[in-house]
């Protein structure tokens, strides 16, 4: 299967690889199918044969601390380093391979994807083998005459166990540096002879040959030696191995020592001289250089090269054909330079109207060839250098750039001023722009030519974005650039003015620049939404305030505000409620008709207000405001330049309070099998205009079982049955009826034992408000137990079984009551017996009475107890004659109910005067303390009387 989009794949150089110890080794690794930045990072590790499971970290492109200690020094000294070929491909360099570098190399790329998908590393195996290649040549110094031949031999051997190939080449070195070595002839790894460019013609005619003599000896033969063959000759052998990717790699190279070769010329002396008509010039002058060749003998063939600062300017071959290099070819077409062969010994180079770029040292190089078409030179001579100085023409032009708008907001105009002083000729002006934090080249804004013609840069030609740019010449040396509308922060940065003065075919250019800052209108833009009343009653009004803070006043810029709304419960996103555009246009969202005619929007300074009249339930939810700022000097075009959305604010609309109360008393209903049953649900109180929906439920054992929905009747009378009662048979038996305004009834027709259970209703209170029906509340009734009497079952009577304690005085009348619970048939007869007994004695019958149902049972017992405390009990037996369902119809006496009720009495003796006084503490106190008070008063009276008589 192919790779899917976004699947990362790391590829490393295929192994196993064999490299010689001490060689320079490279391993490539690349990644594809990645996400994230184009420049990926790489980490190299090794698994050595001695510990194949242990990872040893070598080098990383992102983490300098990645290498383990054994590799840290080699990485720091760049003995091991990573070369980035491109953003997603690298080369691992090991400059000097060591035996310990053998192992499995892993290339890992850290994840930059949104999720892990693909491969993030790859491995290859590198084996380090011994370098067995050797190359040697017998040391000697050779001197030959021009035209003679020379032979050199090179011994090359190897003992590598892997399958490898050899290549053997000979090189000619004239200078001292290795870079000057010139290939003579090479036997490639594919056993093909390949001559160097300078020896190609001589190889083709058989003057240069290479032969293999024996297994390890290679012989080079050069015939017809020329003076240019003088120098040093050496042999270089290379060992090649084929990698698994079917490419050949040289794993070792060895060079022999140099063998000096001197070729003595046969009387061909040559000298070259150079001269200039004037070596110190000013811009616009003409420079003429003459190259003179001095020879001793007759007709010779020469090729002449003109050099400036060791760079070729032009070449003249023996036929006089002129070849220009680089930019000089264009200047020659314009007639600014010229060169020709005056004679076989005199060559001329002329530069008309020299410039500063023509400064430097000039040489001419003369090469002698055998024939005009020969590529190989017999000898070459270089002239001495002549220094040419070109002085610039003095000019006093100066330039200054300024702006009256160094700091502006997006949408404001930029006004730039360029003043040129000291110009004596017409001036052309160019405006350039370098955006902030932009490393790229300057962008051309506009140009005014010397004749006043204007042209705009490609980026600024659309006047619908920044408006119509104006480049004007205010005075002879003052130029202004006006950009009516800045688009964004990128219009800030540096603006440069370049003025060029033209005179006599020459030009002088001066430059200047100034900085401009364009601030985003979104900088500091913040919207805060508040509400004084987060909870409102139905029908009341509420307000939302959107407070906007900026670094500028909103009166200065066009501003639009959008009010957003998310209903409660929340949906997936906010709905656009209403837009208010800078020109005052109001656009309502299509999904919110319930707000139209009720919402009022106003603006004051930096605040926007949304007023909602007569709140309804549909107005409950979360609100936000979104402020958009548009460019200042143009009507809104496209997208706003800044947007900020406020915090959410929740508004809760409280509906009228529910006054619903449902009767919760527990009750029971008993009916015969096959009869009809009715269960009532009564509403105690509710709102005046409320409508009710009633749901009936049945509860079956066990107690924690889920209630079964029987039927639901909405406020309009529509019935909907539950899943268990949805069949026609069930629907025909269970009916929901509204008996009165506050009473609902569930009728069960033809009940059967399966209908036993507890029943209750849930009442929902609904009220019609302005925009629809709303549920105010609900309440559940008490449980009603439905009992089914089957044929043959009798009604059970129960006697209240409660102990009572009574106190009575002797001779007082006492009345005892007993309660018989349950109903009885008219044919039932009851027998009641009263018993009495002392606490420690036996219980004896006291009274026996018989009566029929229905009557007040059992009768009251009244008596005058005159004895000690006693206990009474009542025993009632009911007997009924009825026809049984047995086959022989006869009357039977059935014991319907019996029970015991205990009464305990405590008797007090008869009342006397003394007992009456003692039983009343207040009366006793009066009788005890009143004589004492009277005696005290009498004593005081006597004492007072005596005191008056004595006085």
Secondary structure as UniProt FT lines:
FT   TURN            5..6
FT   STRAND          8..12
FT   STRAND          17..20
FT   TURN            21..22
FT   STRAND          25..32
FT   STRAND          43..47
FT   HELIX           49..51
FT   TURN            52..53
FT   STRAND          56..60
FT   TURN            64..65
FT   HELIX           69..76
FT   TURN            77..78
FT   STRAND          80..86
FT   TURN            87..88
FT   STRAND          89..94
FT   HELIX           99..101
FT   STRAND          103..108
FT   STRAND          121..129
FT   STRAND          134..136
FT   STRAND          141..145
FT   TURN            146..147
FT   STRAND          150..157
FT   STRAND          164..173
FT   HELIX           178..180
FT   STRAND          181..187
FT   TURN            189..190
FT   STRAND          193..195
FT   HELIX           197..199
FT   HELIX           200..204
FT   TURN            205..206
FT   STRAND          208..213
FT   TURN            214..216
FT   STRAND          217..222
FT   HELIX           227..229
FT   STRAND          231..242
FT   TURN            244..245
FT   STRAND          248..255
FT   STRAND          259..264
FT   STRAND          270..276
FT   STRAND          280..282
FT   TURN            283..284
FT   STRAND          287..295
FT   STRAND          301..308
FT   TURN            309..310
FT   STRAND          311..316
FT   TURN            318..319
FT   STRAND          322..324
FT   HELIX           327..333
FT   TURN            334..335
FT   STRAND          337..341
FT   STRAND          346..351
FT   HELIX           356..358
FT   STRAND          360..369
FT   TURN            372..373
FT   STRAND          377..382
FT   STRAND          386..391
FT   STRAND          398..403
FT   STRAND          407..409
FT   TURN            410..411
FT   STRAND          414..421
FT   STRAND          427..434
FT   TURN            436..437
FT   STRAND          443..448
FT   TURN            450..451
FT   STRAND          454..456
FT   HELIX           458..460
FT   TURN            463..465
FT   STRAND          470..475
FT   TURN            476..477
FT   STRAND          478..483
FT   HELIX           489..491
FT   STRAND          493..503
FT   TURN            504..505
FT   STRAND          506..519
FT   TURN            521..524
FT   STRAND          526..530
FT   STRAND          535..537
FT   TURN            538..539
FT   STRAND          542..549
FT   HELIX           554..556
FT   STRAND          559..567
FT   STRAND          575..580
FT   TURN            582..583
FT   STRAND          586..588
FT   TURN            590..591
FT   HELIX           593..595
FT   TURN            596..598
FT   STRAND          599..604
FT   TURN            605..606
FT   STRAND          607..612
FT   HELIX           617..619
FT   STRAND          621..629
FT   STRAND          642..645
FT   STRAND          649..654
FT   STRAND          661..662
FT   STRAND          667..672
FT   TURN            673..674
FT   STRAND          677..685
FT   TURN            688..689
FT   STRAND          691..699
FT   TURN            703..704
FT   STRAND          708..713
FT   TURN            715..716
FT   STRAND          719..721
FT   HELIX           723..725
FT   HELIX           728..733
FT   STRAND          734..740
FT   TURN            741..742
FT   STRAND          743..748
FT   HELIX           753..755
FT   STRAND          757..769
FT   TURN            770..771
FT   STRAND          772..780
FT   STRAND          784..789
FT   TURN            791..792
FT   STRAND          798..799
FT   STRAND          804..809
FT   TURN            810..811
FT   STRAND          813..816
FT   STRAND          820..821
FT   TURN            826..827
FT   STRAND          828..838
FT   STRAND          844..852
FT   STRAND          861..864
FT   STRAND          870..880
FT   STRAND          901..908
FT   HELIX           913..919
FT   HELIX           921..950
//
